[in-house]
């Protein structure tokens, strides 16, 4: 059977159908579910094998990117999401979804007690304003670097896809402790290290971090949008013969793992 994927929908989310298309192509059965249905008990997290927090501008990024969605996750769903994460089911947060995972404390997820709850006084990490102080909308190149993360495990090819964010600058208090959780890094188009250089690293993220996973490897958060390069014709140079480095294998990894649960 195809694994069922829950795609959270909040006001302002706008990449939900993109994520659903990527999951369908990867072999999953996605369902876009408004948060209110979950609050009303008309849908349950436990009925799904995958959880997706898609991109967009949830609640218009009031109080900061992803902050109000993070409060929703903490206030209404912390126990359910923590159970989902602890069960080992695949979870992915993209762009605004990544911001919500970080601001809710689900990522990096190293806190021993209640990792699904954030400590606003002493956060492990944050996603703050881009180093150049402006919204970045451009195509970038990513390198999968983690064999711990189930989403990137076994992936050797580079991924090219767009970014579209103003607050994607990943910073952490104890960077050395997070090195094993780095799942994806920004690199130059030829695959060489970005070394923080713009525009290969579009936001100034620490260690060129584009995506991180939790210690168990089942939760991935990333700023770029691999769901927007899943068809060959989506590549900006497709008419010139360029169509490689798709983001689809990332989703195929997640779906393959969920199908085994």
VEXTIVO-165941 format. One record per residue (C-alpha): x, y, z; residue number from 1. Coordinates in nm, 4 decimals, decimal comma. Layout:
// VEXTIVO-165941
{x=X	y=Y	z=Z	k=NUM}
...
This chain:
// VEXTIVO-165941
{x=0,0000	y=0,0000	z=0,0000	k=1}
{x=0,1064	y=0,3566	z=-0,0616	k=2}
{x=0,2055	y=0,5365	z=0,2591	k=3}
{x=-0,0339	y=0,8146	z=0,3567	k=4}
{x=0,1256	y=1,1582	z=0,3880	k=5}
{x=-0,0252	y=1,4381	z=0,5955	k=6}
{x=0,0474	y=1,7827	z=0,4515	k=7}
{x=-0,0320	y=2,0563	z=0,7044	k=8}
{x=-0,2206	y=2,3568	z=0,5685	k=9}
{x=-0,2175	y=2,6882	z=0,7546	k=10}
{x=-0,3309	y=3,0328	z=0,6401	k=11}
{x=-0,0590	y=3,1578	z=0,4058	k=12}
{x=0,0820	y=2,8171	z=0,3158	k=13}
{x=0,1268	y=2,8132	z=-0,0636	k=14}
{x=0,3490	y=2,5166	z=-0,1545	k=15}
{x=0,1120	y=2,2449	z=-0,0339	k=16}
{x=0,0097	y=2,1290	z=-0,3817	k=17}
{x=0,3732	y=2,1314	z=-0,4943	k=18}
{x=0,4628	y=1,9018	z=-0,2059	k=19}
{x=0,1631	y=1,6800	z=-0,2825	k=20}
{x=0,2743	y=1,6420	z=-0,6443	k=21}
{x=0,6252	y=1,5453	z=-0,5356	k=22}
{x=0,4880	y=1,2845	z=-0,2966	k=23}
{x=0,2544	y=1,1396	z=-0,5607	k=24}
{x=0,5418	y=1,1026	z=-0,8053	k=25}
{x=0,7457	y=0,9391	z=-0,5290	k=26}
{x=0,4700	y=0,6837	z=-0,4649	k=27}
{x=0,2835	y=0,8213	z=-0,1625	k=28}
{x=-0,0827	y=0,9038	z=-0,1066	k=29}
{x=-0,0781	y=1,2699	z=0,0086	k=30}
{x=-0,3634	y=1,4566	z=0,1756	k=31}
{x=-0,3629	y=1,8317	z=0,2346	k=32}
{x=-0,5222	y=1,8859	z=0,5761	k=33}
{x=-0,6139	y=2,2245	z=0,7303	k=34}
{x=-0,4979	y=2,2603	z=1,0892	k=35}
{x=-0,8579	y=2,3133	z=1,2033	k=36}
{x=-0,9525	y=1,9590	z=1,0996	k=37}
{x=-0,6769	y=1,8274	z=1,3233	k=38}
{x=-0,7838	y=2,0499	z=1,6112	k=39}
{x=-1,1414	y=1,9265	z=1,5718	k=40}
{x=-1,0302	y=1,5648	z=1,5726	k=41}
{x=-1,1613	y=1,5053	z=1,2199	k=42}
{x=-0,8093	y=1,3976	z=1,1190	k=43}
{x=-0,5453	y=1,2346	z=1,3379	k=44}
{x=-0,1691	y=1,2425	z=1,3048	k=45}
{x=-0,1527	y=0,8742	z=1,3902	k=46}
{x=-0,3464	y=0,7801	z=1,0759	k=47}
{x=-0,0543	y=0,8863	z=0,8541	k=48}
{x=0,2922	y=0,7474	z=0,7860	k=49}
{x=0,4498	y=1,0772	z=0,6778	k=50}
{x=0,4215	y=1,4401	z=0,7904	k=51}
{x=0,4982	y=1,7392	z=0,5696	k=52}
{x=0,5147	y=2,1079	z=0,6670	k=53}
{x=0,5230	y=2,2848	z=0,3302	k=54}
{x=0,6504	y=2,6276	z=0,2370	k=55}
{x=0,4702	y=2,9577	z=0,2210	k=56}
{x=0,4114	y=3,2440	z=0,4598	k=57}
{x=0,2050	y=3,0880	z=0,7368	k=58}
{x=-0,0050	y=3,3531	z=0,9117	k=59}
{x=0,1735	y=3,6128	z=0,6965	k=60}
{x=0,4920	y=3,5501	z=0,8989	k=61}
{x=0,3484	y=3,7605	z=1,1820	k=62}
{x=0,5875	y=3,7733	z=1,4813	k=63}
{x=0,8571	y=3,6263	z=1,2543	k=64}
{x=0,8818	y=3,3574	z=0,9883	k=65}
{x=0,7061	y=3,0397	z=1,1001	k=66}
{x=0,6577	y=3,1676	z=1,4556	k=67}
{x=0,2768	y=3,1535	z=1,4755	k=68}
{x=0,2665	y=2,8107	z=1,3118	k=69}
{x=0,5251	y=2,6994	z=1,5678	k=70}
{x=0,2973	y=2,8270	z=1,8454	k=71}
{x=0,0107	y=2,6257	z=1,6970	k=72}
{x=0,2272	y=2,3144	z=1,6929	k=73}
{x=0,3261	y=2,3707	z=2,0551	k=74}
{x=-0,0153	y=2,4690	z=2,1881	k=75}
{x=-0,2387	y=2,2139	z=2,0182	k=76}
{x=-0,0297	y=1,9302	z=1,8799	k=77}
{x=0,2921	y=1,8972	z=2,0807	k=78}
{x=0,2098	y=1,5539	z=2,2248	k=79}
{x=0,0875	y=1,4170	z=1,8918	k=80}
{x=0,3834	y=1,5485	z=1,6957	k=81}
{x=0,6296	y=1,4293	z=1,9567	k=82}
{x=0,4733	y=1,0821	z=1,9371	k=83}
{x=0,4957	y=1,0978	z=1,5566	k=84}
{x=0,8647	y=1,1922	z=1,5718	k=85}
{x=0,9527	y=0,9352	z=1,8382	k=86}
{x=0,7823	y=0,6626	z=1,6357	k=87}
{x=1,0427	y=0,7142	z=1,3639	k=88}
{x=0,7994	y=0,8205	z=1,0918	k=89}
{x=0,9411	y=1,0528	z=0,8229	k=90}
{x=0,8837	y=1,4259	z=0,8782	k=91}
{x=0,9938	y=1,7044	z=0,6446	k=92}
{x=0,9609	y=2,0803	z=0,6789	k=93}
{x=1,0385	y=2,2954	z=0,3765	k=94}
{x=1,1173	y=2,6681	z=0,3939	k=95}
{x=0,8416	y=2,8079	z=0,6190	k=96}
{x=0,7887	y=2,4537	z=0,7445	k=97}
{x=1,1577	y=2,4362	z=0,8391	k=98}
{x=1,1230	y=2,7660	z=1,0211	k=99}
{x=0,8254	y=2,6290	z=1,2156	k=100}
{x=1,0139	y=2,3107	z=1,3081	k=101}
{x=1,3075	y=2,5142	z=1,4398	k=102}
{x=1,0969	y=2,7736	z=1,6229	k=103}
{x=0,8897	y=2,4999	z=1,7881	k=104}
{x=1,2028	y=2,3175	z=1,9043	k=105}
{x=1,1403	y=2,0020	z=1,7006	k=106}
{x=1,4663	y=2,0754	z=1,5197	k=107}
{x=1,7516	y=2,0395	z=1,5857	k=108}
{x=1,5829	y=1,8254	z=1,8509	k=109}
{x=1,8724	y=1,7628	z=2,0852	k=110}
{x=1,6922	y=1,8588	z=2,4048	k=111}
{x=1,6628	y=1,5566	z=2,6298	k=112}
{x=1,3266	y=1,6559	z=2,7765	k=113}
{x=1,0257	y=1,7216	z=2,5539	k=114}
{x=1,2125	y=1,7849	z=2,2287	k=115}
{x=0,8880	y=1,8988	z=2,0653	k=116}
{x=0,8722	y=2,1991	z=2,2999	k=117}
{x=1,0799	y=2,5088	z=2,2401	k=118}
{x=1,2693	y=2,7028	z=2,5042	k=119}
{x=1,2490	y=3,0599	z=2,3804	k=120}
{x=1,5046	y=3,1723	z=2,6393	k=121}
{x=1,7753	y=2,9319	z=2,5241	k=122}
{x=1,7012	y=2,8139	z=2,1690	k=123}
{x=1,9338	y=2,5588	z=2,0153	k=124}
{x=1,9238	y=2,7272	z=1,6774	k=125}
{x=1,7316	y=2,9806	z=1,4750	k=126}
{x=1,6610	y=3,0899	z=1,1196	k=127}
{x=1,7130	y=3,4625	z=1,0988	k=128}
{x=1,7297	y=3,7324	z=0,8329	k=129}
{x=1,9392	y=3,6676	z=0,5246	k=130}
{x=2,2918	y=3,8064	z=0,5555	k=131}
{x=2,2287	y=4,0534	z=0,2735	k=132}
{x=1,9088	y=4,1748	z=0,4367	k=133}
{x=1,6810	y=4,1008	z=0,1425	k=134}
{x=1,4489	y=3,8373	z=0,0049	k=135}
{x=1,6317	y=3,5795	z=-0,2060	k=136}
{x=1,4600	y=3,4091	z=-0,4987	k=137}
{x=1,7124	y=3,2126	z=-0,7047	k=138}
{x=1,8185	y=2,8603	z=-0,7975	k=139}
{x=2,0824	y=2,6983	z=-0,5790	k=140}
{x=2,2813	y=2,3756	z=-0,5747	k=141}
{x=2,2632	y=2,1364	z=-0,2801	k=142}
{x=2,4858	y=1,8497	z=-0,1768	k=143}
{x=2,3428	y=1,5662	z=0,0381	k=144}
{x=2,5971	y=1,4952	z=0,3127	k=145}
{x=2,4215	y=1,2741	z=0,5690	k=146}
{x=2,3810	y=0,8986	z=0,5825	k=147}
{x=2,2001	y=0,9313	z=0,9164	k=148}
{x=1,9117	y=1,1278	z=0,7676	k=149}
{x=1,6681	y=0,8868	z=0,5999	k=150}
{x=1,5756	y=1,1551	z=0,3460	k=151}
{x=1,9324	y=1,1924	z=0,2149	k=152}
{x=2,0720	y=0,8452	z=0,2835	k=153}
{x=2,2357	y=0,6972	z=-0,0251	k=154}
{x=2,1977	y=1,0134	z=-0,2338	k=155}
{x=2,5179	y=1,0992	z=-0,4186	k=156}
{x=2,3938	y=1,3359	z=-0,6897	k=157}
{x=2,3683	y=1,7098	z=-0,6432	k=158}
{x=2,0243	y=1,8691	z=-0,6266	k=159}
{x=1,9365	y=2,1974	z=-0,7896	k=160}
{x=1,6205	y=2,3807	z=-0,6891	k=161}
{x=1,4965	y=2,7298	z=-0,6009	k=162}
{x=1,5031	y=2,9207	z=-0,2757	k=163}
{x=1,2465	y=3,1875	z=-0,1914	k=164}
{x=1,2897	y=3,3338	z=0,1548	k=165}
{x=1,3902	y=3,6369	z=0,3568	k=166}
{x=1,4756	y=3,4533	z=0,6782	k=167}
{x=1,6782	y=3,1454	z=0,5878	k=168}
{x=2,0029	y=3,2201	z=0,7673	k=169}
{x=2,0595	y=2,9152	z=0,9911	k=170}
{x=2,2594	y=2,9865	z=1,3056	k=171}
{x=2,3264	y=2,7677	z=1,6090	k=172}
{x=2,4741	y=2,8223	z=1,9529	k=173}
{x=2,6827	y=2,5029	z=1,9533	k=174}
{x=2,7651	y=2,4471	z=1,5882	k=175}
{x=3,0163	y=2,1679	z=1,6532	k=176}
{x=2,7481	y=1,9553	z=1,8209	k=177}
{x=2,5246	y=1,9877	z=1,5156	k=178}
{x=2,7752	y=1,8793	z=1,2515	k=179}
{x=2,6491	y=1,5208	z=1,2512	k=180}
{x=2,2956	y=1,6512	z=1,1898	k=181}
{x=2,3781	y=1,8502	z=0,8770	k=182}
{x=2,1851	y=1,6835	z=0,5962	k=183}
{x=2,2286	y=1,9233	z=0,3036	k=184}
{x=2,4746	y=2,2018	z=0,2303	k=185}
{x=2,4869	y=2,4771	z=-0,0277	k=186}
{x=2,7615	y=2,4254	z=-0,2857	k=187}
{x=2,8757	y=2,5938	z=-0,6054	k=188}
{x=2,7124	y=2,4765	z=-0,9309	k=189}
{x=3,0125	y=2,2517	z=-1,0021	k=190}
{x=2,9795	y=2,0874	z=-0,6605	k=191}
{x=3,2771	y=2,2616	z=-0,4994	k=192}
{x=3,2325	y=2,4032	z=-0,1461	k=193}
{x=3,0557	y=2,7376	z=-0,1200	k=194}
{x=3,2638	y=2,8492	z=0,1808	k=195}
{x=2,9886	y=3,0946	z=0,2689	k=196}
{x=3,0235	y=3,2823	z=-0,0593	k=197}
{x=2,7201	y=3,4510	z=-0,2125	k=198}
{x=2,5202	y=3,3552	z=-0,4151	k=199}
{x=2,6061	y=2,9842	z=-0,3779	k=200}
{x=2,5132	y=3,0295	z=-0,0119	k=201}
{x=2,2164	y=3,2635	z=-0,0596	k=202}
{x=2,1508	y=3,3559	z=0,3034	k=203}
{x=2,4769	y=3,3347	z=0,4989	k=204}
{x=2,3892	y=3,0158	z=0,6863	k=205}
{x=2,6480	y=2,8745	z=0,9238	k=206}
{x=2,8671	y=2,6064	z=0,7607	k=207}
{x=2,6671	y=2,6507	z=0,4374	k=208}
{x=2,3800	y=2,4610	z=0,6025	k=209}
{x=2,0765	y=2,4196	z=0,3767	k=210}
{x=1,9065	y=2,1454	z=0,5798	k=211}
{x=1,9408	y=1,9680	z=0,9134	k=212}
{x=1,7911	y=1,6532	z=1,0609	k=213}
{x=1,7148	y=1,5452	z=1,4159	k=214}
{x=1,9560	y=1,3037	z=1,5896	k=215}
{x=1,7399	y=1,0042	z=1,4929	k=216}
{x=1,7469	y=1,1075	z=1,1267	k=217}
{x=1,3724	y=1,0892	z=1,0527	k=218}
{x=1,2988	y=1,4648	z=1,0700	k=219}
{x=1,4457	y=1,6878	z=0,7986	k=220}
{x=1,4146	y=2,0626	z=0,7667	k=221}
{x=1,5507	y=2,2574	z=0,4704	k=222}
{x=1,5114	y=2,6068	z=0,3279	k=223}
{x=1,5298	y=2,5313	z=-0,0498	k=224}
{x=1,2343	y=2,3888	z=-0,2420	k=225}
{x=1,3163	y=2,0455	z=-0,3903	k=226}
{x=0,9440	y=2,0007	z=-0,4616	k=227}
{x=0,9809	y=2,2654	z=-0,7314	k=228}
{x=1,2253	y=2,0585	z=-0,9334	k=229}
{x=1,0628	y=1,7190	z=-0,9739	k=230}
{x=0,9853	y=1,7369	z=-1,3487	k=231}
{x=1,2589	y=1,7811	z=-1,6112	k=232}
{x=1,0812	y=2,0821	z=-1,7632	k=233}
{x=1,1016	y=2,2726	z=-1,4331	k=234}
{x=1,4767	y=2,3199	z=-1,4728	k=235}
{x=1,5386	y=2,6829	z=-1,5820	k=236}
{x=1,7726	y=2,5649	z=-1,8603	k=237}
{x=1,5514	y=2,2770	z=-1,9731	k=238}
{x=1,5183	y=2,4106	z=-2,3293	k=239}
{x=1,8962	y=2,4151	z=-2,3472	k=240}
{x=1,9138	y=2,0496	z=-2,2550	k=241}
{x=1,9684	y=2,0780	z=-1,8782	k=242}
{x=1,7343	y=1,8620	z=-1,6734	k=243}
{x=1,9421	y=1,6717	z=-1,4189	k=244}
{x=1,9829	y=1,7155	z=-1,0415	k=245}
{x=1,6145	y=1,6682	z=-0,9601	k=246}
{x=1,4776	y=1,7013	z=-0,6070	k=247}
{x=1,2546	y=1,3956	z=-0,6512	k=248}
{x=1,5012	y=1,1377	z=-0,5050	k=249}
{x=1,4731	y=1,3159	z=-0,1705	k=250}
{x=1,0997	y=1,2416	z=-0,1592	k=251}
{x=1,1472	y=0,8918	z=-0,2953	k=252}
{x=1,3744	y=0,8181	z=-0,0008	k=253}
{x=1,1132	y=0,9370	z=0,2463	k=254}
{x=0,8315	y=0,7453	z=0,0792	k=255}
{x=1,0375	y=0,4267	z=0,0520	k=256}
{x=1,1122	y=0,4393	z=0,4222	k=257}
{x=0,7499	y=0,5141	z=0,5176	k=258}
{x=0,6282	y=0,2212	z=0,3083	k=259}
{x=0,8253	y=-0,0134	z=0,5315	k=260}
{x=0,6599	y=0,1036	z=0,8545	k=261}
